[in-house]
Amino acid sequence: MNWIEALILGLIQGLTEFLPVSSSGHLELGKYFFGIDAEANFYFSVAVHGATVLSTLVVLWPEIAGLFKGFFKFRLNEETNYIFKILISMIPVGIAGFFLKDIVENYFNGNMISLGIQFIISAAFLFLTLFIKPKERPIGYIDSFIIGLSQAIAVLPAISRSGATIATGMMLGNKKSDIAKFSFLMVLAPIIGANIVEMKSGDISMEGTSFYVILIGFVTAFISGYFACKWMINLVKKGHLGWFALYCLVVGLFSILLGLHVI
């Protein structure tokens, strides 16, 4: 991987991590076009995912600091309830990660037809928000678990995690002003945990990577992720996800045609 590829892939990761179009799916497409060996560039993937986690922390730091401040008062208050809801939302993805890890990894194999189908599933999630519009209400404990189920489904590379969780929250009637922030906060621990587990799981080749390349990807992913996170929070408040649904549909069909060698 050279610095130009790192710049492009870092930009893709930062933008698509928060926009409901699947960052992992776009990285798979990018690796397909550049002919990049995912295993040889493992630490690059860890770095750009870490960059988007950091951008989330920066954008949502006031909310995060407020949650910890309320939690460490050690009484049942609004902040403690919110943290419990986040913990509940992480149960399904934790189960999926523990029991289905090997199965999920098989989908990160550059199969464009499989990737295209998953993009279309992302589009379906988003399209449904145009038709299912219940009365708004706060996020409840059961809502948290259901949103967590959507996050578990989105462990597949081209099913957008933010798209699935935000769309599910909107279809449940959760307040648009709350669901994007909840979606971004609920993924922090799973991403950090998954990266730590992967880095401890065995020897990963460093061939094809360098500190310089990784740094470029990290910085690019952080900057683009910072602006994408802020933009997406404001966008969800307006409930405008239709264009993203159309985009995922087009990319899905394009990926399938690539897999069929039509393009």
C-alpha positions as a Python dict, from the first residue, in 0.01 Angstrom:
ca = {
    (1, 'M'): (0, 0, 0),
    (2, 'N'): (137, 343, -91),
    (3, 'W'): (55, 682, 60),
    (4, 'I'): (-203, 774, -207),
    (5, 'E'): (-396, 451, -142),
    (6, 'A'): (-371, 518, 232),
    (7, 'L'): (-505, 871, 181),
    (8, 'I'): (-801, 749, -26),
    (9, 'L'): (-887, 458, 204),
    (10, 'G'): (-854, 678, 514),
    (11, 'L'): (-1092, 930, 357),
    (12, 'I'): (-1336, 651, 268),
    (13, 'Q'): (-1323, 508, 621),
    (14, 'G'): (-1374, 846, 789),
    (15, 'L'): (-1668, 952, 573),
    (16, 'T'): (-1848, 619, 550),
    (17, 'E'): (-1808, 519, 916),
    (18, 'F'): (-2073, 774, 1011),
    (19, 'L'): (-2273, 808, 692),
    (20, 'P'): (-2522, 520, 655),
    (21, 'V'): (-2346, 359, 359),
    (22, 'S'): (-2111, 104, 528),
    (23, 'S'): (-1745, 187, 586),
    (24, 'S'): (-1636, -179, 581),
    (25, 'G'): (-1817, -236, 254),
    (26, 'H'): (-1646, 63, 93),
    (27, 'L'): (-1308, -48, 227),
    (28, 'E'): (-1366, -390, 70),
    (29, 'L'): (-1446, -218, -260),
    (30, 'G'): (-1136, -2, -226),
    (31, 'K'): (-914, -302, -156),
    (32, 'Y'): (-1069, -481, -455),
    (33, 'F'): (-984, -195, -692),
    (34, 'F'): (-636, -137, -550),
    (35, 'G'): (-558, -508, -519),
    (36, 'I'): (-466, -469, -153),
    (37, 'D'): (-396, -772, 68),
    (38, 'A'): (-615, -719, 375),
    (39, 'E'): (-401, -941, 601),
    (40, 'A'): (-75, -770, 501),
    (41, 'N'): (-232, -431, 581),
    (42, 'F'): (-407, -540, 900),
    (43, 'Y'): (-258, -265, 1116),
    (44, 'F'): (-370, -2, 869),
    (45, 'S'): (-731, -120, 912),
    (46, 'V'): (-693, -110, 1290),
    (47, 'A'): (-549, 243, 1270),
    (48, 'V'): (-825, 392, 1055),
    (49, 'H'): (-1094, 233, 1271),
    (50, 'G'): (-918, 374, 1576),
    (51, 'A'): (-915, 716, 1410),
    (52, 'T'): (-1293, 715, 1368),
    (53, 'V'): (-1335, 608, 1730),
    (54, 'L'): (-1120, 907, 1830),
    (55, 'S'): (-1323, 1143, 1612),
    (56, 'T'): (-1641, 1016, 1781),
    (57, 'L'): (-1489, 1085, 2122),
    (58, 'V'): (-1396, 1439, 2020),
    (59, 'V'): (-1736, 1525, 1867),
    (60, 'L'): (-1940, 1370, 2148),
    (61, 'W'): (-1704, 1446, 2438),
    (62, 'P'): (-1949, 1680, 2617),
    (63, 'E'): (-2212, 1402, 2617),
    (64, 'I'): (-1957, 1137, 2719),
    (65, 'A'): (-1818, 1350, 3001),
    (66, 'G'): (-2171, 1422, 3123),
    (67, 'L'): (-2255, 1050, 3124),
    (68, 'F'): (-1949, 959, 3330),
    (69, 'K'): (-2006, 1248, 3570),
    (70, 'G'): (-2363, 1135, 3634),
    (71, 'F'): (-2267, 765, 3650),
    (72, 'F'): (-2002, 818, 3917),
    (73, 'K'): (-2255, 979, 4145),
    (74, 'F'): (-2346, 613, 4206),
    (75, 'R'): (-2719, 653, 4201),
    (76, 'L'): (-2994, 573, 3952),
    (77, 'N'): (-3022, 890, 3746),
    (78, 'E'): (-3067, 985, 3381),
    (79, 'E'): (-2701, 930, 3296),
    (80, 'T'): (-2690, 587, 3464),
    (81, 'N'): (-3003, 479, 3278),
    (82, 'Y'): (-2849, 592, 2950),
    (83, 'I'): (-2531, 393, 3012),
    (84, 'F'): (-2740, 86, 3098),
    (85, 'K'): (-2922, 126, 2767),
    (86, 'I'): (-2590, 140, 2581),
    (87, 'L'): (-2472, -173, 2763),
    (88, 'I'): (-2797, -353, 2670),
    (89, 'S'): (-2752, -249, 2306),
    (90, 'M'): (-2408, -417, 2301),
    (91, 'I'): (-2536, -760, 2408),
    (92, 'P'): (-2640, -885, 2060),
    (93, 'V'): (-2317, -779, 1887),
    (94, 'G'): (-2115, -931, 2171),
    (95, 'I'): (-2293, -1265, 2122),
    (96, 'A'): (-2249, -1242, 1744),
    (97, 'G'): (-1880, -1160, 1781),
    (98, 'F'): (-1820, -1451, 2019),
    (99, 'F'): (-2014, -1724, 1840),
    (100, 'L'): (-2009, -1612, 1476),
    (101, 'K'): (-1660, -1461, 1441),
    (102, 'D'): (-1526, -1724, 1200),
    (103, 'I'): (-1842, -1717, 988),
    (104, 'V'): (-1841, -1338, 964),
    (105, 'E'): (-1473, -1330, 866),
    (106, 'N'): (-1556, -1542, 561),
    (107, 'Y'): (-1756, -1248, 424),
    (108, 'F'): (-1445, -1027, 420),
    (109, 'N'): (-1307, -1217, 123),
    (110, 'G'): (-1360, -979, -167),
    (111, 'N'): (-1674, -1153, -295),
    (112, 'M'): (-1842, -870, -483),
    (113, 'I'): (-2175, -1047, -531),
    (114, 'S'): (-2211, -1108, -156),
    (115, 'L'): (-2099, -751, -90),
    (116, 'G'): (-2357, -615, -334),
    (117, 'I'): (-2641, -806, -167),
    (118, 'Q'): (-2539, -662, 168),
    (119, 'F'): (-2535, -308, 28),
    (120, 'I'): (-2891, -367, -96),
    (121, 'I'): (-2992, -481, 255),
    (122, 'S'): (-2852, -151, 385),
    (123, 'A'): (-3062, 30, 125),
    (124, 'A'): (-3373, -158, 243),
    (125, 'F'): (-3317, -47, 604),
    (126, 'L'): (-3294, 315, 492),
    (127, 'F'): (-3586, 301, 248),
    (128, 'L'): (-3814, 170, 524),
    (129, 'T'): (-3765, 492, 722),
    (130, 'L'): (-3947, 676, 442),
    (131, 'F'): (-4264, 475, 508),
    (132, 'I'): (-4253, 377, 875),
    (133, 'K'): (-4286, 696, 1078),
    (134, 'P'): (-4436, 634, 1424),
    (135, 'K'): (-4482, 902, 1686),
    (136, 'E'): (-4153, 1002, 1844),
    (137, 'R'): (-4061, 891, 2195),
    (138, 'P'): (-3742, 854, 2405),
    (139, 'I'): (-3518, 550, 2363),
    (140, 'G'): (-3629, 274, 2602),
    (141, 'Y'): (-3458, -41, 2727),
    (142, 'I'): (-3637, -268, 2480),
    (143, 'D'): (-3558, -21, 2203),
    (144, 'S'): (-3192, -41, 2299),
    (145, 'F'): (-3190, -418, 2262),
    (146, 'I'): (-3370, -408, 1926),
    (147, 'I'): (-3126, -145, 1798),
    (148, 'G'): (-2850, -373, 1925),
    (149, 'L'): (-2991, -657, 1712),
    (150, 'S'): (-2953, -433, 1408),
    (151, 'Q'): (-2594, -367, 1504),
    (152, 'A'): (-2535, -743, 1528),
    (153, 'I'): (-2670, -790, 1174),
    (154, 'A'): (-2435, -515, 1059),
    (155, 'V'): (-2122, -714, 1149),
    (156, 'L'): (-2132, -817, 782),
    (157, 'P'): (-1906, -585, 582),
    (158, 'A'): (-2153, -402, 358),
    (159, 'I'): (-2450, -375, 592),
    (160, 'S'): (-2412, -25, 730),
    (161, 'R'): (-2390, -27, 1109),
    (162, 'S'): (-2491, 336, 1146),
    (163, 'G'): (-2755, 294, 876),
    (164, 'A'): (-2908, -15, 1037),
    (165, 'T'): (-2907, 122, 1392),
    (166, 'I'): (-3026, 473, 1305),
    (167, 'A'): (-3297, 339, 1072),
    (168, 'T'): (-3415, 92, 1336),
    (169, 'G'): (-3434, 367, 1597),
    (170, 'M'): (-3631, 589, 1361),
    (171, 'M'): (-3874, 306, 1279),
    (172, 'L'): (-3921, 244, 1653),
    (173, 'G'): (-4017, 608, 1689),
    (174, 'N'): (-3710, 715, 1886),
    (175, 'K'): (-3638, 1086, 1880),
    (176, 'K'): (-3431, 1181, 1577),
    (177, 'S'): (-3233, 1423, 1793),
    (178, 'D'): (-3120, 1129, 2012),
    (179, 'I'): (-3080, 827, 1787),
    (180, 'A'): (-2768, 933, 1591),
    (181, 'K'): (-2572, 1010, 1909),
    (182, 'F'): (-2690, 684, 2068),
    (183, 'S'): (-2587, 494, 1755),
    (184, 'F'): (-2238, 643, 1757),
    (185, 'L'): (-2187, 594, 2131),
    (186, 'M'): (-2305, 232, 2136),
    (187, 'V'): (-2036, 122, 1891),
    (188, 'L'): (-1734, 264, 2074),
    (189, 'A'): (-1673, -29, 2312),
    (190, 'P'): (-1738, -303, 2048),
    (191, 'I'): (-1493, -146, 1799),
    (192, 'I'): (-1223, -93, 2060),
    (193, 'G'): (-1275, -443, 2198),
    (194, 'A'): (-1272, -607, 1855),
    (195, 'N'): (-948, -433, 1759),
    (196, 'I'): (-778, -536, 2084),
    (197, 'V'): (-888, -898, 2038),
    (198, 'E'): (-767, -904, 1678),
    (199, 'M'): (-427, -757, 1768),
    (200, 'K'): (-379, -1021, 2039),
    (201, 'S'): (-506, -1309, 1828),
    (202, 'G'): (-180, -1387, 1653),
    (203, 'D'): (106, -1274, 1436),
    (204, 'I'): (-1, -1044, 1155),
    (205, 'S'): (233, -968, 870),
    (206, 'M'): (356, -611, 846),
    (207, 'E'): (448, -657, 481),
    (208, 'G'): (314, -379, 260),
    (209, 'T'): (272, -130, 542),
    (210, 'S'): (485, 138, 701),
    (211, 'F'): (439, 381, 987),
    (212, 'Y'): (422, 666, 733),
    (213, 'V'): (140, 499, 538),
    (214, 'I'): (-52, 412, 856),
    (215, 'L'): (-15, 769, 987),
    (216, 'I'): (-155, 918, 665),
    (217, 'G'): (-455, 686, 681),
    (218, 'F'): (-510, 763, 1050),
    (219, 'V'): (-499, 1142, 1012),
    (220, 'T'): (-720, 1138, 702),
    (221, 'A'): (-975, 908, 866),
    (222, 'F'): (-983, 1123, 1181),
    (223, 'I'): (-1037, 1455, 1000),
    (224, 'S'): (-1298, 1321, 756),
    (225, 'G'): (-1465, 1124, 1036),
    (226, 'Y'): (-1489, 1433, 1257),
    (227, 'F'): (-1683, 1631, 996),
    (228, 'A'): (-1891, 1331, 885),
    (229, 'C'): (-1997, 1261, 1245),
    (230, 'K'): (-2113, 1619, 1302),
    (231, 'W'): (-2290, 1631, 965),
    (232, 'M'): (-2469, 1300, 1020),
    (233, 'I'): (-2601, 1404, 1363),
    (234, 'N'): (-2758, 1715, 1209),
    (235, 'L'): (-2884, 1520, 907),
    (236, 'V'): (-3066, 1257, 1114),
    (237, 'K'): (-3253, 1531, 1302),
    (238, 'K'): (-3411, 1619, 967),
    (239, 'G'): (-3480, 1253, 886),
    (240, 'H'): (-3339, 1275, 533),
    (241, 'L'): (-3197, 928, 457),
    (242, 'G'): (-3361, 857, 122),
    (243, 'W'): (-3064, 961, -91),
    (244, 'F'): (-2835, 733, 108),
    (245, 'A'): (-3076, 445, 45),
    (246, 'L'): (-3060, 512, -328),
    (247, 'Y'): (-2681, 536, -313),
    (248, 'C'): (-2651, 198, -134),
    (249, 'L'): (-2882, 42, -392),
    (250, 'V'): (-2671, 170, -681),
    (251, 'V'): (-2343, 62, -517),
    (252, 'G'): (-2496, -277, -440),
    (253, 'L'): (-2599, -334, -801),
    (254, 'F'): (-2258, -211, -919),
    (255, 'S'): (-2083, -458, -685),
    (256, 'I'): (-2297, -747, -811),
    (257, 'L'): (-2213, -658, -1172),
    (258, 'L'): (-1844, -651, -1077),
    (259, 'G'): (-1879, -996, -924),
    (260, 'L'): (-2048, -1125, -1239),
    (261, 'H'): (-1765, -966, -1443),
    (262, 'V'): (-2019, -765, -1640),
    (263, 'I'): (-1824, -444, -1576),
}
